[in-house]
Amino acid sequence: MKLLKDLADMRTGYPFRERPERVATGGVQMVQMRDIDGATGWVRENLEHVEIPPNWEAHRLHVSDVLLAARGERNHAAQFVGDHDTVAASHLTVVRLKATEVVIPPYLAWYLNLPQSQERLRALRAGSNIPDRKSVV
């Protein structure tokens, strides 16, 4: 069995130092946790635009990236399919597959959203907060 770390590179979203400044037009799009639909495995359209942060190009999302919520009760995953200049917020994990011939991004998002996978992610979650089982089922 292969581990995810063998199949993909993982990193956090863009590390904004301060709250990103929203702009009506221009800038870059930003994916946030609320933009991830765990039921469909897709990132919603019409993302908010923020001012262009410094050195953002290294954090530009690719069309086959899978985004995973890194905080909260549910760690929903979704494939990014946009073609615009877009970054992920820092509370998202960007999973970039090394070879999409081995595992395709929609499958990875689907797999990560399975109840068994979500339960495993909850078990692996580090921190001092232990979620109430009744509130996460």
Salt bridges, closest charged atoms under 4 A:
ASP35 OD1 - ARG44 NE 2.62
GLU48 OE1 - ARG22 NE 2.31
GLU48 OE2 - ARG34 NH2 2.60
ASP65 OD1 - ARG96 NE 2.76
ASP83 OD1 - HIS84 NE2 3.39
ASP85 OD1 - ARG60 NH1 2.57
GLU119 OE1 - ARG122 NH2 2.96
GLU119 OE2 - ARG133 NH1 2.99
